[in-house]
Amino acid sequence: MTKPNLLTKKCTPCQGGIDPLSCEIAELFLSHVSGWELLDRATKIKRNFKFKNFMGALSFTQKVGELCESEGHHPDITVGWGYAKIVFQTHKINGLHENDFIMAAKVNALAEQCSVNNA
């Protein structure tokens, strides 16, 4: 697989009715988004981010929310004192789609802009 430039891609609307990515293809995409891991038999991807305090985590997740709203692809976000957990899955296909990896790459870029600690 040629390295995709996920940052330049836009999410495409998923109406369902398509197969989710296979575990093998998901692993290939995963190799292009550092810090993320596959969950639940390659039906979700997750990344944890660390912060110095609650407000840092909250501010970051607000920016992630705005980014996701602009792309029309929304994660599950858990936020607490010093951490945020972001999980992507394409719910309409109960698995992973290229959109999930596009968003993971964009969240990574946002984390770099915000000087977020990696976890």
N, C-alpha and C positions, 0 to 999 in steps of 0.2 A: 504494500500500500504506500503510495506516495504521500509524503507529509502534507496533510490538508492545512490550508491557512484558515483555521476556524475563526480567527478574529475578524476576518473580512466578510464572513458569511452572515446572513440574516436567517432567523428561524422561519420555517415555512409552516403554515397552518396544518395541523394533523387532524384529519376528520375520522381517524380510525380506519379499520378495514385493511390495515397493512400489518405485516409481521414485524415484531420487534427485532432489533439487531441480535444476531447470534452471539453467543459468548465469545467466540473467536474474533468476530468483527468488533465487538465492544472492547476487547482487550487491545486491539490495534488502535482504536480511537483513544483509549485510556492512555496509551503511551505518549500521546500528544498533549495531555493536560496534567502537568505535574501536581502531585499532592492529593489527587483524587483516588478513590478506591471503589471497586465494584462491590455491590451488596446484593443479597437475596438472589443468588444464581444469575447474576449479571442483568438484573431488572432495574437496578438503581445505581447511581453514583453518589458518593458522599465525600465531603471535605470538611475538616475541622479547622477553625482559625482561632488563634489566641490573641488576647488583648490585655492591656494593663489594668483595665477596669470595665465596669458595666457600660458606661457611656461610650467608650470606644467601640465596644461590640454593637451597641444599639445604633450608633452612627453608621457603622459599616453595613449593618443589615438594612438600614433605611436606603442606602445607596444601591445595595443589591436589589432591593425591591423595586426601586425606580428603574434600574436597568432592565430587570425582568419584565416589568410592565411595558416598557418601550418595545421589547421584543415579542411580547405576547406569549411568553413561556415562563411558567412560575414554579419555583421550588418550594419544598417544605423547609422552613427556617426555624431553628431552635436557637434562642439567644439567652444568655445568662451572664453572671459576673465573670468577666474575663474570657468568654468564649462565644463562638457562633458556629453552628453546624448547618451546612447547606446540603440538601439532598435533592437531586433531580431525577425525575422519571416522567415518561410520557404516559400519563394516566389512561388516555384513550386506547392505548395498545398494551397497557399493563407491562411495560418494558422500556427499553432504551431505543432512542431514535438519534439520528445525527444532531438534532436540535439540542439534546441534553449536553452533548460535548461542545457544541458551539457556545452554549451558555457557561459551561465550566471554564472554557478558555477566556471568556469575557469577564467572569468573576475573578479569575486569576489576575487578569490585567488590572482590574479595579483594585484588587488587594495590593498589587505592586504600587499603584498610584497612591494608595492610602498608607503605604509603609506598614502593612499588617504583618505580624509575626506568623511564621508557618507553624503548623502543628500536625 
